[in-house]
């Protein structure tokens, strides 16, 4: 699924707006959410670092994955950088997220020599004192089991 984030900075209103669009139908982006942030809070978060900026951008309505949040934060940092821009756009795809997760996993090519053989699985390590244990004690319960309460009924052929 593709996602598109439009980021707009309004200096006269002193706010930052992020609009989220998502591909619900093939090649058709639908508007999902819009969040507006106070520019002072965004500037304060930028001064504390990228992690603080990501935390400031995430809300209950817009909570992108870490990969997406990093890309959005990079775009916001560019907008507030030495050459500020009034808007930005981030287009992401879930496939990128899946591929990135696959790369993180290490593939083990070499298998260790100490493989477990069938002999190890069928080892007869049974406790010697198993037969010496006392049998189960009688359990007192309020449930009563009635023998022969149910009869076998055969279909009557009349």
C-alpha positions in Angstrom: 0.0 0.0 0.0 1.3 3.4 -0.9 1.2 6.4 1.5 1.7 10.0 0.7 2.3 12.8 3.2 1.9 16.4 2.2 3.7 18.7 4.6 2.8 22.4 4.5 4.4 25.1 6.6 2.4 28.3 7.1 4.7 31.0 8.5 1.9 33.6 8.8 -0.3 31.2 10.9 2.8 29.8 12.6 1.8 26.2 12.1 2.8 23.0 10.3 0.2 20.8 8.6 0.6 17.2 7.6 -2.0 15.5 5.4 -1.9 11.7 5.0 -3.2 10.0 1.9 -3.2 6.2 1.4 -3.8 3.9 -1.6 -7.0 2.2 -0.7 -7.8 1.3 -4.4 -5.2 0.6 -7.1 -3.5 3.9 -8.1 -6.1 6.0 -6.2 -5.0 7.9 -3.1 -7.6 8.6 -0.5 -7.4 11.3 2.1 -7.1 9.8 5.6 -6.0 12.3 8.1 -4.8 15.9 8.7 -2.8 17.0 11.7 -1.9 20.6 12.5 1.1 21.4 14.8 2.1 24.7 16.5 5.4 25.8 14.8 6.9 26.7 18.2 6.5 23.1 19.4 8.0 21.7 16.2 11.0 24.1 16.5 11.5 23.1 20.1 11.3 19.4 19.2 13.9 19.9 16.3 16.3 21.5 18.8 16.1 18.4 21.0 16.8 16.0 18.1 15.2 13.8 15.5 13.7 11.4 18.1 12.0 14.3 19.9 10.7 15.5 16.5 9.2 12.1 15.7 7.6 12.0 19.1 6.1 15.4 18.5 4.8 14.5 15.1 3.1 11.3 16.2 -0.5 11.7 17.4 -3.3 9.3 18.2 -4.7 10.0 14.7 -1.4 9.8 12.8 1.1 7.3 14.1 3.3 6.1 11.2 5.7 3.2 11.5 9.3 4.1 12.5 10.6 3.9 8.9 7.8 6.2 7.7 8.2 8.5 10.7 11.9 8.9 10.0 11.2 9.9 6.4 8.6 12.4 7.5 11.0 13.8 10.1 13.7 14.2 7.5 11.3 16.2 5.3 10.4 18.4 8.2 14.0 19.0 9.1 14.7 20.0 5.5 11.8 22.4 5.6 13.2 24.0 8.7 16.8 23.8 7.6 19.2 26.5 6.2 17.1 26.8 3.0 13.5 26.6 4.3 10.7 25.6 2.0 7.0 26.1 2.5 6.0 22.6 1.6 7.2 19.0 1.2 6.0 15.7 0.0 6.9 12.2 1.2 5.7 9.2 -0.8 6.3 5.8 0.7 5.3 2.2 0.1 4.7 -0.7 2.5 6.9 -2.9 0.3 9.9 -0.7 1.2 9.1 -1.3 4.9 8.9 -5.1 4.3 12.2 -5.2 2.3 13.9 -3.1 5.0 12.8 -5.6 7.7 14.1 -8.5 5.6 17.5 -6.9 5.2 17.8 -6.5 9.0 17.4 -10.2 9.5 20.7 -12.1 9.2 20.6 -15.2 7.1 22.7 -18.1 8.5 24.4 -20.0 5.8 26.6 -22.2 7.9 25.0 -24.9 10.0 26.9 -26.0 13.0 28.3 -29.5 13.1 26.6 -30.5 16.3 23.4 -31.6 14.6 21.0 -33.6 16.6 20.7 -37.2 15.4 17.9 -39.7 15.8 19.9 -41.5 18.4 19.9 -38.4 20.6 16.2 -37.9 20.3 15.4 -41.5 21.2 17.6 -41.5 24.3 16.1 -43.6 27.1 16.6 -41.2 30.0 13.5 -42.3 32.0 13.4 -41.6 35.7 14.4 -44.7 37.7 12.1 -43.8 40.6 9.0 -43.5 38.4 7.5 -46.8 39.6 8.2 -46.0 43.2 6.0 -42.9 43.3 2.7 -43.2 45.2 -0.5 -43.5 43.2 -2.9 -40.6 43.0 -4.9 -40.0 46.1 -8.7 -40.1 46.0 -10.0 -36.7 45.0 -13.1 -35.5 46.9 -15.4 -33.6 44.6 -19.0 -32.6 44.6 -19.5 -34.0 41.1 -21.0 -37.5 41.0 -20.6 -39.8 38.0 -23.5 -42.0 37.4 -22.9 -45.2 35.5 -25.3 -46.4 32.9 -27.3 -43.1 32.9 -27.3 -43.0 29.2 -28.5 -45.8 27.1 -27.6 -46.6 23.5 -30.7 -45.9 21.4 -31.0 -47.5 18.1 -33.1 -46.2 15.3 -36.6 -47.7 15.5 -37.6 -49.1 12.1 -41.3 -49.1 12.2 
